[in-house]
Amino acid sequence: MRGGLPDTEVFHMSIHWRGNLDDAYQEAQDQGKLVMIDLFNPG
Amino acid sequence: MSAVTYSNTDVEQYIEQHFVPVQINVVEHPEMPDLFGAPWTPTIIVEDADGQEYRRLEGFYDPHRFEEELALARVKAALDQKDFANARNRVAEALHFTRGDPQREPETLYWSAVVDYKTSHNAEDLKKGWNELLQKFPDSEWAHKAEVIRG
């Protein structure tokens, strides 16, 4: 598990992109889901 | 990915139903590629809550191929967690997505046979499934993995 990302929560294309890795892992744990991490370069 | 794949309604619903999506801008967070061992963008990584990785994608995927990949990630997660009842359901889901795809249906058939075997503990189920794979996609990488049953 890798954390440390500052909170940058956004809604984009109707997908609720979480911005905090630690919270995402916790949410995945609570809901029995998998975390999908998209590393992207906006340029 | 945003313009084509993430804007697809089916993809959006599939992600919202089964995943917790996190988007990381590597320009704003230049330390993240090293943290994930991911030097290229876009890179999509599917992990469980403990950080166990099940699938890693590099580059663009169109909506259908992306759904196939996510479905296979869910299959692999259930298998690795030895949740074979869940894996069976997820294999059925993955077959729905990958049917007719010469690259991904073989992988689905491979894991489907494993799930059958792990559920029944009958090696014949493994042989039956892998033989189907060998007949249907004899030149696929996954068929080569299944060739071991020919002894």
N, CA and C atoms of all chains as a GROMACS GRO file, in nm:
protein
  582
    1MET      N    1   0.084  -0.119   0.000
    1MET     CA    2   0.000   0.000   0.000
    1MET      C    3   0.088   0.124   0.000
    2ARG      N    4   0.055   0.218  -0.086
    2ARG     CA    5   0.136   0.338  -0.099
    2ARG      C    6   0.048   0.460  -0.078
    3GLY      N    7   0.083   0.543   0.017
    3GLY     CA    8  -0.001   0.658   0.047
    3GLY      C    9   0.074   0.787   0.022
    4GLY      N   10   0.025   0.894   0.082
    4GLY     CA   11   0.099   1.018   0.081
    4GLY      C   12   0.055   1.120  -0.021
    5LEU      N   13  -0.043   1.084  -0.104
    5LEU     CA   14  -0.087   1.181  -0.205
    5LEU      C   15  -0.178   1.285  -0.140
    6PRO      N   16  -0.150   1.414  -0.162
    6PRO     CA   17  -0.239   1.518  -0.107
    6PRO      C   18  -0.380   1.503  -0.163
    7ASP      N   19  -0.475   1.551  -0.090
    7ASP     CA   20  -0.613   1.536  -0.131
    7ASP      C   21  -0.644   1.623  -0.252
    8THR      N   22  -0.678   1.559  -0.364
    8THR     CA   23  -0.710   1.633  -0.487
    8THR      C   24  -0.837   1.576  -0.548
    9GLU      N   25  -0.933   1.549  -0.464
    9GLU     CA   26  -1.057   1.485  -0.509
    9GLU      C   27  -1.125   1.567  -0.619
   10VAL      N   28  -1.163   1.500  -0.727
   10VAL     CA   29  -1.232   1.570  -0.836
   10VAL      C   30  -1.340   1.480  -0.893
   11PHE      N   31  -1.435   1.542  -0.957
   11PHE     CA   32  -1.534   1.470  -1.035
   11PHE      C   33  -1.506   1.503  -1.181
   12HIS      N   34  -1.484   1.402  -1.262
   12HIS     CA   35  -1.451   1.427  -1.402
   12HIS      C   36  -1.516   1.318  -1.485
   13MET      N   37  -1.587   1.355  -1.589
   13MET     CA   38  -1.657   1.260  -1.674
   13MET      C   39  -1.748   1.170  -1.592
   14SER      N   40  -1.808   1.224  -1.488
   14SER     CA   41  -1.901   1.153  -1.401
   14SER      C   42  -1.833   1.048  -1.313
   15ILE      N   43  -1.704   1.032  -1.326
   15ILE     CA   44  -1.633   0.940  -1.236
   15ILE      C   45  -1.583   1.019  -1.116
   16HIS      N   46  -1.607   0.965  -1.000
   16HIS     CA   47  -1.562   1.031  -0.878
   16HIS      C   48  -1.419   0.986  -0.848
   17TRP      N   49  -1.325   1.066  -0.897
   17TRP     CA   50  -1.183   1.032  -0.877
   17TRP      C   51  -1.142   1.076  -0.737
   18ARG      N   52  -1.102   0.980  -0.656
   18ARG     CA   53  -1.052   1.016  -0.524
   18ARG      C   54  -0.910   1.071  -0.538
   19GLY      N   55  -0.873   1.158  -0.446
   19GLY     CA   56  -0.743   1.220  -0.455
   19GLY      C   57  -0.650   1.183  -0.342
   20ASN      N   58  -0.697   1.101  -0.252
   20ASN     CA   59  -0.613   1.064  -0.139
   20ASN      C   60  -0.600   0.912  -0.136
   21LEU      N   61  -0.478   0.866  -0.153
   21LEU     CA   62  -0.456   0.721  -0.163
   21LEU      C   63  -0.496   0.647  -0.036
   22ASP      N   64  -0.459   0.702   0.078
   22ASP     CA   65  -0.491   0.633   0.203
   22ASP      C   66  -0.642   0.617   0.218
   23ASP      N   67  -0.715   0.723   0.187
   23ASP     CA   68  -0.861   0.715   0.195
   23ASP      C   69  -0.916   0.615   0.093
   24ALA      N   70  -0.854   0.612  -0.023
   24ALA     CA   71  -0.900   0.518  -0.127
   24ALA      C   72  -0.881   0.374  -0.083
   25TYR      N   73  -0.765   0.345  -0.024
   25TYR     CA   74  -0.742   0.209   0.025
   25TYR      C   75  -0.843   0.173   0.133
   26GLN      N   76  -0.871   0.268   0.220
   26GLN     CA   77  -0.966   0.243   0.328
   26GLN      C   78  -1.107   0.220   0.272
   27GLU      N   79  -1.144   0.301   0.174
   27GLU     CA   80  -1.276   0.285   0.111
   27GLU      C   81  -1.285   0.149   0.041
   28ALA      N   82  -1.177   0.109  -0.024
   28ALA     CA   83  -1.176  -0.022  -0.090
   28ALA      C   84  -1.193  -0.133   0.012
   29GLN      N   85  -1.126  -0.117   0.125
   29GLN     CA   86  -1.138  -0.216   0.232
   29GLN      C   87  -1.282  -0.223   0.283
   30ASP      N   88  -1.340  -0.110   0.308
   30ASP     CA   89  -1.475  -0.105   0.364
   30ASP      C   90  -1.580  -0.159   0.267
   31GLN      N   91  -1.561  -0.137   0.138
   31GLN     CA   92  -1.663  -0.173   0.040
   31GLN      C   93  -1.630  -0.297  -0.041
   32GLY      N   94  -1.518  -0.361  -0.010
   32GLY     CA   95  -1.482  -0.482  -0.083
   32GLY      C   96  -1.453  -0.456  -0.230
   33LYS      N   97  -1.399  -0.339  -0.259
   33LYS     CA   98  -1.368  -0.303  -0.398
   33LYS      C   99  -1.217  -0.306  -0.419
   34LEU      N  100  -1.176  -0.289  -0.542
   34LEU     CA  101  -1.036  -0.274  -0.577
   34LEU      C  102  -1.007  -0.126  -0.603
   35VAL      N  103  -0.883  -0.087  -0.580
   35VAL     CA  104  -0.840   0.050  -0.609
   35VAL      C  105  -0.787   0.054  -0.753
   36MET      N  106  -0.834   0.152  -0.830
   36MET     CA  107  -0.783   0.170  -0.966
   36MET      C  108  -0.709   0.302  -0.972
   37ILE      N  109  -0.578   0.294  -0.990
   37ILE     CA  110  -0.494   0.414  -0.987
   37ILE      C  111  -0.453   0.450  -1.130
   38ASP      N  112  -0.482   0.572  -1.168
   38ASP     CA  113  -0.448   0.621  -1.302
   38ASP      C  114  -0.339   0.728  -1.288
   39LEU      N  115  -0.218   0.693  -1.327
   39LEU     CA  116  -0.109   0.790  -1.329
   39LEU      C  117  -0.109   0.854  -1.467
   40PHE      N  118  -0.133   0.985  -1.470
   40PHE     CA  119  -0.146   1.050  -1.601
   40PHE      C  120  -0.065   1.179  -1.607
   41ASN      N  121  -0.035   1.218  -1.729
   41ASN     CA  122   0.033   1.345  -1.754
   41ASN      C  123  -0.062   1.431  -1.835
   42PRO      N  124  -0.105   1.542  -1.779
   42PRO     CA  125  -0.208   1.623  -1.848
   42PRO      C  126  -0.157   1.684  -1.977
   43GLY      N  127  -0.023   1.688  -1.994
   43GLY     CA  128   0.030   1.748  -2.115
   43GLY      C  129   0.022   1.652  -2.231
   44MET      N  130  -0.717   0.889  -2.244
   44MET     CA  131  -0.811   0.802  -2.174
   44MET      C  132  -0.936   0.879  -2.134
   45SER      N  133  -0.918   1.004  -2.089
   45SER     CA  134  -1.035   1.080  -2.045
   45SER      C  135  -1.131   1.108  -2.159
   46ALA      N  136  -1.077   1.148  -2.274
   46ALA     CA  137  -1.163   1.191  -2.384
   46ALA      C  138  -1.245   1.076  -2.442
   47VAL      N  139  -1.192   0.957  -2.439
   47VAL     CA  140  -1.260   0.846  -2.505
   47VAL      C  141  -1.310   0.742  -2.404
   48THR      N  142  -1.222   0.694  -2.321
   48THR     CA  143  -1.254   0.577  -2.239
   48THR      C  144  -1.331   0.614  -2.112
   49TYR      N  145  -1.280   0.711  -2.038
   49TYR     CA  146  -1.348   0.746  -1.912
   49TYR      C  147  -1.481   0.818  -1.936
   50SER      N  148  -1.498   0.870  -2.055
   50SER     CA  149  -1.625   0.936  -2.085
   50SER      C  150  -1.731   0.839  -2.137
   51ASN      N  151  -1.693   0.713  -2.151
   51ASN     CA  152  -1.787   0.611  -2.196
   51ASN      C  153  -1.878   0.571  -2.080
   52THR      N  154  -2.006   0.573  -2.102
   52THR     CA  155  -2.101   0.547  -1.993
   52THR      C  156  -2.084   0.408  -1.932
   53ASP      N  157  -2.061   0.309  -2.015
   53ASP     CA  158  -2.043   0.173  -1.962
   53ASP      C  159  -1.919   0.162  -1.874
   54VAL      N  160  -1.812   0.224  -1.920
   54VAL     CA  161  -1.687   0.223  -1.842
   54VAL      C  162  -1.708   0.295  -1.710
   55GLU      N  163  -1.770   0.409  -1.719
   55GLU     CA  164  -1.796   0.489  -1.598
   55GLU      C  165  -1.875   0.408  -1.496
   56GLN      N  166  -1.980   0.340  -1.541
   56GLN     CA  167  -2.063   0.263  -1.449
   56GLN      C  168  -1.987   0.143  -1.392
   57TYR      N  169  -1.907   0.080  -1.476
   57TYR     CA  170  -1.831  -0.036  -1.430
   57TYR      C  171  -1.729   0.005  -1.324
   58ILE      N  172  -1.663   0.117  -1.346
   58ILE     CA  173  -1.566   0.166  -1.248
   58ILE      C  174  -1.637   0.201  -1.117
   59GLU      N  175  -1.745   0.275  -1.128
   59GLU     CA  176  -1.815   0.318  -1.006
   59GLU      C  177  -1.868   0.200  -0.927
   60GLN      N  178  -1.906   0.094  -0.996
   60GLN     CA  179  -1.964  -0.023  -0.930
   60GLN      C  180  -1.858  -0.107  -0.858
   61HIS      N  181  -1.740  -0.120  -0.917
   61HIS     CA  182  -1.646  -0.219  -0.866
   61HIS      C  183  -1.512  -0.164  -0.819
   62PHE      N  184  -1.485  -0.037  -0.841
   62PHE     CA  185  -1.352   0.015  -0.811
   62PHE      C  186  -1.359   0.147  -0.735
   63VAL      N  187  -1.250   0.176  -0.666
   63VAL     CA  188  -1.231   0.308  -0.607
   63VAL      C  189  -1.124   0.376  -0.694
   64PRO      N  190  -1.165   0.468  -0.781
   64PRO     CA  191  -1.069   0.527  -0.875
   64PRO      C  192  -0.990   0.645  -0.815
   65VAL      N  193  -0.861   0.643  -0.842
   65VAL     CA  194  -0.772   0.751  -0.796
   65VAL      C  195  -0.694   0.800  -0.917
   66GLN      N  196  -0.697   0.929  -0.942
   66GLN     CA  197  -0.622   0.984  -1.053
   66GLN      C  198  -0.507   1.067  -0.999
   67ILE      N  199  -0.386   1.040  -1.048
   67ILE     CA  200  -0.267   1.108  -0.999
   67ILE      C  201  -0.200   1.180  -1.115
   68ASN      N  202  -0.192   1.311  -1.104
   68ASN     CA  203  -0.123   1.394  -1.203
   68ASN      C  204   0.027   1.389  -1.172
   69VAL      N  205   0.104   1.327  -1.261
   69VAL     CA  206   0.247   1.305  -1.231
   69VAL      C  207   0.328   1.434  -1.244
   70VAL      N  208   0.271   1.537  -1.305
   70VAL     CA  209   0.340   1.666  -1.311
   70VAL      C  210   0.331   1.735  -1.174
   71GLU      N  211   0.213   1.726  -1.115
   71GLU     CA  212   0.194   1.785  -0.982
   71GLU      C  213   0.258   1.699  -0.874
   72HIS      N  214   0.271   1.568  -0.900
   72HIS     CA  215   0.326   1.475  -0.800
   72HIS      C  216   0.436   1.392  -0.865
   73PRO      N  217   0.551   1.454  -0.892
   73PRO     CA  218   0.657   1.385  -0.968
   73PRO      C  219   0.719   1.268  -0.893
   74GLU      N  220   0.691   1.256  -0.765
   74GLU     CA  221   0.746   1.143  -0.689
   74GLU      C  222   0.666   1.014  -0.710
   75MET      N  223   0.545   1.028  -0.763
   75MET     CA  224   0.456   0.912  -0.771
   75MET      C  225   0.499   0.805  -0.873
   76PRO      N  226   0.552   0.842  -0.990
   76PRO     CA  227   0.597   0.736  -1.081
   76PRO      C  228   0.698   0.642  -1.017
   77ASP      N  229   0.793   0.696  -0.943
   77ASP     CA  230   0.890   0.609  -0.876
   77ASP      C  231   0.825   0.525  -0.769
   78LEU      N  232   0.731   0.585  -0.696
   78LEU     CA  233   0.663   0.512  -0.589
   78LEU      C  234   0.593   0.388  -0.643
   79PHE      N  235   0.536   0.403  -0.764
   79PHE     CA  236   0.463   0.291  -0.824
   79PHE      C  237   0.548   0.215  -0.926
   80GLY      N  238   0.673   0.256  -0.945
   80GLY     CA  239   0.755   0.191  -1.046
   80GLY      C  240   0.693   0.203  -1.184
   81ALA      N  241   0.639   0.321  -1.212
   81ALA     CA  242   0.562   0.342  -1.335
   81ALA      C  243   0.618   0.463  -1.410
   82PRO      N  244   0.720   0.443  -1.494
   82PRO     CA  245   0.783   0.558  -1.561
   82PRO      C  246   0.702   0.617  -1.676
   83TRP      N  247   0.600   0.544  -1.724
   83TRP     CA  248   0.526   0.590  -1.842
   83TRP      C  249   0.384   0.630  -1.805
   84THR      N  250   0.331   0.723  -1.884
   84THR     CA  251   0.191   0.760  -1.867
   84THR      C  252   0.118   0.742  -1.999
   85PRO      N  253  -0.011   0.710  -1.996
   85PRO     CA  254  -0.080   0.672  -1.872
   85PRO      C  255  -0.043   0.531  -1.828
   86THR      N  256  -0.041   0.511  -1.697
   86THR     CA  257  -0.031   0.378  -1.638
   86THR      C  258  -0.149   0.361  -1.545
   87ILE      N  259  -0.218   0.252  -1.559
   87ILE     CA  260  -0.332   0.221  -1.472
   87ILE      C  261  -0.297   0.095  -1.394
   88ILE      N  262  -0.309   0.105  -1.262
   88ILE     CA  263  -0.274  -0.006  -1.174
   88ILE      C  264  -0.397  -0.042  -1.092
   89VAL      N  265  -0.427  -0.171  -1.086
   89VAL     CA  266  -0.539  -0.218  -1.005
   89VAL      C  267  -0.483  -0.295  -0.885
   90GLU      N  268  -0.519  -0.249  -0.767
   90GLU     CA  269  -0.470  -0.308  -0.643
   90GLU      C  270  -0.586  -0.335  -0.549
   91ASP      N  271  -0.558  -0.418  -0.447
   91ASP     CA  272  -0.658  -0.431  -0.341
   91ASP      C  273  -0.625  -0.332  -0.229
   92ALA      N  274  -0.701  -0.341  -0.122
   92ALA     CA  275  -0.686  -0.244  -0.014
   92ALA      C  276  -0.552  -0.256   0.058
   93ASP      N  277  -0.484  -0.371   0.039
   93ASP     CA  278  -0.352  -0.391   0.100
   93ASP      C  279  -0.239  -0.353   0.006
   94GLY      N  280  -0.273  -0.302  -0.112
   94GLY     CA  281  -0.170  -0.264  -0.207
   94GLY      C  282  -0.120  -0.379  -0.292
   95GLN      N  283  -0.187  -0.492  -0.286
   95GLN     CA  284  -0.149  -0.605  -0.372
   95GLN      C  285  -0.196  -0.576  -0.515
   96GLU      N  286  -0.103  -0.579  -0.607
   96GLU     CA  287  -0.135  -0.543  -0.746
   96GLU      C  288  -0.186  -0.663  -0.825
   97TYR      N  289  -0.291  -0.641  -0.906
   97TYR     CA  290  -0.349  -0.748  -0.988
   97TYR      C  291  -0.342  -0.722  -1.138
   98ARG      N  292  -0.325  -0.598  -1.177
   98ARG     CA  293  -0.321  -0.567  -1.320
   98ARG      C  294  -0.253  -0.434  -1.338
   99ARG      N  295  -0.174  -0.424  -1.444
   99ARG     CA  296  -0.107  -0.297  -1.476
   99ARG      C  297  -0.117  -0.275  -1.626
  100LEU      N  298  -0.168  -0.160  -1.664
  100LEU     CA  299  -0.186  -0.126  -1.805
  100LEU      C  300  -0.102  -0.004  -1.838
  101GLU      N  301  -0.038  -0.008  -1.953
  101GLU     CA  302   0.037   0.108  -2.000
  101GLU      C  303  -0.020   0.152  -2.135
  102GLY      N  304  -0.038   0.281  -2.150
  102GLY     CA  305  -0.087   0.333  -2.277
  102GLY      C  306  -0.239   0.337  -2.285
  103PHE      N  307  -0.285   0.376  -2.402
  103PHE     CA  308  -0.429   0.395  -2.422
  103PHE      C  309  -0.502   0.263  -2.441
  104TYR      N  310  -0.619   0.253  -2.382
  104TYR     CA  311  -0.711   0.140  -2.403
  104TYR      C  312  -0.847   0.197  -2.440
  105ASP      N  313  -0.906   0.143  -2.546
  105ASP     CA  314  -1.040   0.190  -2.582
  105ASP      C  315  -1.140   0.133  -2.479
  106PRO      N  316  -1.263   0.183  -2.479
  106PRO     CA  317  -1.357   0.143  -2.373
  106PRO      C  318  -1.374  -0.007  -2.359
  107HIS      N  319  -1.390  -0.077  -2.469
  107HIS     CA  320  -1.415  -0.221  -2.458
  107HIS      C  321  -1.293  -0.295  -2.404
  108ARG      N  322  -1.177  -0.264  -2.458
  108ARG     CA  323  -1.055  -0.331  -2.410
  108ARG      C  324  -1.029  -0.296  -2.264
  109PHE      N  325  -1.063  -0.176  -2.226
  109PHE     CA  326  -1.042  -0.135  -2.086
  109PHE      C  327  -1.134  -0.214  -1.992
  110GLU      N  328  -1.260  -0.231  -2.032
  110GLU     CA  329  -1.351  -0.312  -1.950
  110GLU      C  330  -1.302  -0.455  -1.939
  111GLU      N  331  -1.252  -0.508  -2.050
  111GLU     CA  332  -1.198  -0.644  -2.046
  111GLU      C  333  -1.085  -0.655  -1.944
  112GLU      N  334  -0.996  -0.558  -1.947
  112GLU     CA  335  -0.882  -0.560  -1.856
  112GLU      C  336  -0.927  -0.547  -1.710
  113LEU      N  337  -1.022  -0.460  -1.686
  113LEU     CA  338  -1.071  -0.445  -1.548
  113LEU      C  339  -1.140  -0.572  -1.501
  114ALA      N  340  -1.215  -0.636  -1.591
  114ALA     CA  341  -1.282  -0.761  -1.554
  114ALA      C  342  -1.181  -0.869  -1.520
  115LEU      N  343  -1.073  -0.875  -1.598
  115LEU     CA  344  -0.969  -0.975  -1.570
  115LEU      C  345  -0.896  -0.943  -1.440
  116ALA      N  346  -0.881  -0.817  -1.409
  116ALA     CA  347  -0.821  -0.779  -1.281
  116ALA      C  348  -0.907  -0.830  -1.165
  117ARG      N  349  -1.038  -0.822  -1.182
  117ARG     CA  350  -1.128  -0.869  -1.076
  117ARG      C  351  -1.122  -1.021  -1.062
  118VAL      N  352  -1.107  -1.090  -1.173
  118VAL     CA  353  -1.091  -1.235  -1.167
  118VAL      C  354  -0.964  -1.271  -1.090
  119LYS      N  355  -0.855  -1.207  -1.128
  119LYS     CA  356  -0.726  -1.240  -1.066
  119LYS      C  357  -0.727  -1.206  -0.917
  120ALA      N  358  -0.791  -1.098  -0.880
  120ALA     CA  359  -0.798  -1.061  -0.738
  120ALA      C  360  -0.872  -1.168  -0.659
  121ALA      N  361  -0.986  -1.213  -0.708
  121ALA     CA  362  -1.062  -1.316  -0.636
  121ALA      C  363  -0.984  -1.446  -0.629
  122LEU      N  364  -0.915  -1.481  -0.738
  122LEU     CA  365  -0.835  -1.604  -0.738
  122LEU      C  366  -0.722  -1.596  -0.636
  123ASP      N  367  -0.647  -1.486  -0.640
  123ASP     CA  368  -0.533  -1.472  -0.549
  123ASP      C  369  -0.578  -1.469  -0.403
  124GLN      N  370  -0.700  -1.418  -0.381
  124GLN     CA  371  -0.754  -1.415  -0.245
  124GLN      C  372  -0.823  -1.547  -0.209
  125LYS      N  373  -0.816  -1.643  -0.300
  125LYS     CA  374  -0.878  -1.776  -0.282
  125LYS      C  375  -1.027  -1.767  -0.252
  126ASP      N  376  -1.088  -1.667  -0.310
  126ASP     CA  377  -1.233  -1.650  -0.300
  126ASP      C  378  -1.294  -1.709  -0.429
  127PHE      N  379  -1.302  -1.841  -0.433
  127PHE     CA  380  -1.335  -1.907  -0.559
  127PHE      C  381  -1.482  -1.892  -0.599
  128ALA      N  382  -1.571  -1.877  -0.502
  128ALA     CA  383  -1.711  -1.852  -0.537
  128ALA      C  384  -1.723  -1.718  -0.610
  129ASN      N  385  -1.656  -1.619  -0.558
  129ASN     CA  386  -1.656  -1.488  -0.623
  129ASN      C  387  -1.584  -1.494  -0.757
  130ALA      N  388  -1.476  -1.570  -0.760
  130ALA     CA  389  -1.400  -1.583  -0.884
  130ALA      C  390  -1.487  -1.642  -0.995
  131ARG      N  391  -1.572  -1.737  -0.960
  131ARG     CA  392  -1.659  -1.798  -1.061
  131ARG      C  393  -1.751  -1.693  -1.123
  132ASN      N  394  -1.809  -1.610  -1.038
  132ASN     CA  395  -1.897  -1.504  -1.090
  132ASN      C  396  -1.819  -1.405  -1.177
  133ARG      N  397  -1.698  -1.375  -1.132
  133ARG     CA  398  -1.618  -1.277  -1.206
  133ARG      C  399  -1.568  -1.334  -1.339
  134VAL      N  400  -1.543  -1.465  -1.343
  134VAL     CA  401  -1.506  -1.528  -1.470
  134VAL      C  402  -1.622  -1.517  -1.569
  135ALA      N  403  -1.743  -1.540  -1.521
  135ALA     CA  404  -1.859  -1.527  -1.610
  135ALA      C  405  -1.869  -1.383  -1.663
  136GLU      N  406  -1.843  -1.289  -1.575
  136GLU     CA  407  -1.844  -1.148  -1.616
  136GLU      C  408  -1.734  -1.120  -1.718
  137ALA      N  409  -1.614  -1.174  -1.692
  137ALA     CA  410  -1.502  -1.151  -1.784
  137ALA      C  411  -1.528  -1.216  -1.919
  138LEU      N  412  -1.592  -1.333  -1.919
  138LEU     CA  413  -1.626  -1.398  -2.046
  138LEU      C  414  -1.723  -1.312  -2.126
  139HIS      N  415  -1.813  -1.248  -2.057
  139HIS     CA  416  -1.906  -1.158  -2.124
  139HIS      C  417  -1.830  -1.048  -2.200
  140PHE      N  418  -1.727  -0.995  -2.134
  140PHE     CA  419  -1.651  -0.886  -2.196
  140PHE      C  420  -1.552  -0.936  -2.302
  141THR      N  421  -1.489  -1.049  -2.276
  141THR     CA  422  -1.375  -1.089  -2.359
  141THR      C  423  -1.412  -1.183  -2.473
  142ARG      N  424  -1.535  -1.231  -2.476
  142ARG     CA  425  -1.577  -1.326  -2.579
  142ARG      C  426  -1.545  -1.272  -2.719
  143GLY      N  427  -1.470  -1.350  -2.794
  143GLY     CA  428  -1.435  -1.311  -2.930
  143GLY      C  429  -1.306  -1.231  -2.942
  144ASP      N  430  -1.247  -1.196  -2.829
  144ASP     CA  431  -1.120  -1.123  -2.831
  144ASP      C  432  -1.006  -1.226  -2.827
  145PRO      N  433  -0.932  -1.240  -2.937
  145PRO     CA  434  -0.829  -1.344  -2.941
  145PRO      C  435  -0.714  -1.321  -2.844
  146GLN      N  436  -0.706  -1.199  -2.790
  146GLN     CA  437  -0.599  -1.172  -2.693
  146GLN      C  438  -0.644  -1.201  -2.550
  147ARG      N  439  -0.770  -1.172  -2.518
  147ARG     CA  440  -0.813  -1.181  -2.378
  147ARG      C  441  -0.906  -1.296  -2.347
  148GLU      N  442  -0.980  -1.345  -2.445
  148GLU     CA  443  -1.064  -1.462  -2.415
  148GLU      C  444  -0.979  -1.583  -2.374
  149PRO      N  445  -0.863  -1.606  -2.437
  149PRO     CA  446  -0.781  -1.719  -2.391
  149PRO      C  447  -0.742  -1.709  -2.243
  150GLU      N  448  -0.708  -1.590  -2.200
  150GLU     CA  449  -0.673  -1.572  -2.058
  150GLU      C  450  -0.793  -1.603  -1.970
  151THR      N  451  -0.909  -1.557  -2.012
  151THR     CA  452  -1.030  -1.582  -1.934
  151THR      C  453  -1.059  -1.732  -1.926
  152LEU      N  454  -1.045  -1.802  -2.039
  152LEU     CA  455  -1.070  -1.945  -2.040
  152LEU      C  456  -0.970  -2.019  -1.951
  153TYR      N  457  -0.847  -1.972  -1.952
  153TYR     CA  458  -0.743  -2.033  -1.868
  153TYR      C  459  -0.784  -2.026  -1.721
  154TRP      N  460  -0.820  -1.907  -1.678
  154TRP     CA  461  -0.855  -1.889  -1.537
  154TRP      C  462  -0.989  -1.953  -1.504
  155SER      N  463  -1.079  -1.960  -1.602
  155SER     CA  464  -1.207  -2.026  -1.580
  155SER      C  465  -1.187  -2.172  -1.542
  156ALA      N  466  -1.096  -2.238  -1.613
  156ALA     CA  467  -1.068  -2.378  -1.582
  156ALA      C  468  -1.006  -2.392  -1.443
  157VAL      N  469  -0.920  -2.296  -1.408
  157VAL     CA  470  -0.859  -2.300  -1.274
  157VAL      C  471  -0.967  -2.285  -1.166
  158VAL      N  472  -1.059  -2.195  -1.190
  158VAL     CA  473  -1.167  -2.175  -1.093
  158VAL      C  474  -1.251  -2.303  -1.080
  159ASP      N  475  -1.281  -2.364  -1.194
  159ASP     CA  476  -1.358  -2.490  -1.190
  159ASP      C  477  -1.285  -2.595  -1.107
  160TYR      N  478  -1.156  -2.606  -1.131
  160TYR     CA  479  -1.076  -2.705  -1.059
  160TYR      C  480  -1.070  -2.674  -0.909
  161LYS      N  481  -1.048  -2.548  -0.878
  161LYS     CA  482  -1.037  -2.511  -0.737
  161LYS      C  483  -1.170  -2.528  -0.664
  162THR      N  484  -1.278  -2.521  -0.738
  162THR     CA  485  -1.410  -2.537  -0.677
  162THR      C  486  -1.444  -2.685  -0.658
  163SER      N  487  -1.414  -2.765  -0.759
  163SER     CA  488  -1.453  -2.906  -0.755
  163SER      C  489  -1.344  -2.998  -0.699
  164HIS      N  490  -1.219  -2.952  -0.704
  164HIS     CA  491  -1.102  -3.035  -0.668
  164HIS      C  492  -1.091  -3.157  -0.757
  165ASN      N  493  -1.148  -3.146  -0.875
  165ASN     CA  494  -1.144  -3.255  -0.972
  165ASN      C  495  -1.057  -3.211  -1.090
  166ALA      N  496  -0.944  -3.279  -1.109
  166ALA     CA  497  -0.850  -3.240  -1.213
  166ALA      C  498  -0.912  -3.249  -1.353
  167GLU      N  499  -1.015  -3.329  -1.366
  167GLU     CA  500  -1.080  -3.340  -1.496
  167GLU      C  501  -1.141  -3.207  -1.539
  168ASP      N  502  -1.185  -3.129  -1.443
  168ASP     CA  503  -1.242  -2.998  -1.475
  168ASP      C  504  -1.135  -2.905  -1.533
  169LEU      N  505  -1.016  -2.915  -1.477
  169LEU     CA  506  -0.904  -2.835  -1.529
  169LEU      C  507  -0.871  -2.879  -1.671
  170LYS      N  508  -0.863  -3.010  -1.690
  170LYS     CA  509  -0.830  -3.063  -1.823
  170LYS      C  510  -0.936  -3.022  -1.926
  171LYS      N  511  -1.062  -3.032  -1.886
  171LYS     CA  512  -1.171  -2.999  -1.978
  171LYS      C  513  -1.161  -2.853  -2.022
  172GLY      N  514  -1.141  -2.765  -1.926
  172GLY     CA  515  -1.135  -2.623  -1.958
  172GLY      C  516  -1.013  -2.587  -2.040
  173TRP      N  517  -0.901  -2.644  -2.003
  173TRP     CA  518  -0.777  -2.613  -2.076
  173TRP      C  519  -0.779  -2.676  -2.215
  174ASN      N  520  -0.843  -2.791  -2.228
  174ASN     CA  521  -0.856  -2.850  -2.362
  174ASN      C  522  -0.941  -2.761  -2.452
  175GLU      N  523  -1.046  -2.703  -2.395
  175GLU     CA  524  -1.128  -2.609  -2.471
  175GLU      C  525  -1.043  -2.491  -2.518
  176LEU      N  526  -0.959  -2.442  -2.427
  176LEU     CA  527  -0.869  -2.332  -2.460
  176LEU      C  528  -0.772  -2.374  -2.572
  177LEU      N  529  -0.714  -2.492  -2.559
  177LEU     CA  530  -0.617  -2.541  -2.657
  177LEU      C  531  -0.681  -2.558  -2.795
  178GLN      N  532  -0.807  -2.599  -2.796
  178GLN     CA  533  -0.875  -2.618  -2.924
  178GLN      C  534  -0.915  -2.485  -2.987
  179LYS      N  535  -0.960  -2.394  -2.902
  179LYS     CA  536  -1.014  -2.269  -2.956
  179LYS      C  537  -0.906  -2.167  -2.991
  180PHE      N  538  -0.801  -2.161  -2.908
  180PHE     CA  539  -0.693  -2.063  -2.930
  180PHE      C  540  -0.557  -2.132  -2.919
  181PRO      N  541  -0.527  -2.225  -3.010
  181PRO     CA  542  -0.406  -2.308  -2.995
  181PRO      C  543  -0.275  -2.229  -2.999
  182ASP      N  544  -0.277  -2.113  -3.061
  182ASP     CA  545  -0.152  -2.036  -3.073
  182ASP      C  546  -0.138  -1.927  -2.968
  183SER      N  547  -0.232  -1.919  -2.877
  183SER     CA  548  -0.226  -1.812  -2.778
  183SER      C  549  -0.123  -1.844  -2.670
  184GLU      N  550  -0.076  -1.739  -2.607
  184GLU     CA  551   0.018  -1.755  -2.495
  184GLU      C  552  -0.044  -1.840  -2.385
  185TRP      N  553  -0.174  -1.822  -2.363
  185TRP     CA  554  -0.241  -1.894  -2.254
  185TRP      C  555  -0.258  -2.041  -2.288
  186ALA      N  556  -0.273  -2.072  -2.416
  186ALA     CA  557  -0.278  -2.213  -2.456
  186ALA      C  558  -0.143  -2.278  -2.429
  187HIS      N  559  -0.036  -2.205  -2.454
  187HIS     CA  560   0.096  -2.262  -2.428
  187HIS      C  561   0.112  -2.294  -2.279
  188LYS      N  562   0.057  -2.208  -2.195
  188LYS     CA  563   0.064  -2.235  -2.050
  188LYS      C  564  -0.016  -2.361  -2.016
  189ALA      N  565  -0.126  -2.383  -2.088
  189ALA     CA  566  -0.214  -2.497  -2.058
  189ALA      C  567  -0.163  -2.627  -2.118
  190GLU      N  568  -0.062  -2.618  -2.205
  190GLU     CA  569  -0.012  -2.739  -2.270
  190GLU      C  570   0.043  -2.840  -2.172
  191VAL      N  571   0.070  -2.796  -2.051
  191VAL     CA  572   0.126  -2.886  -1.950
  191VAL      C  573   0.034  -3.005  -1.926
  192ILE      N  574  -0.096  -2.989  -1.949
  192ILE     CA  575  -0.187  -3.102  -1.924
  192ILE      C  576  -0.169  -3.214  -2.025
  193ARG      N  577  -0.100  -3.186  -2.134
  193ARG     CA  578  -0.077  -3.291  -2.233
  193ARG      C  579   0.035  -3.384  -2.190
  194GLY      N  580   0.104  -3.342  -2.082
  194GLY     CA  581   0.207  -3.424  -2.023
  194GLY      C  582   0.323  -3.449  -2.116
   0.00000   0.00000   0.00000
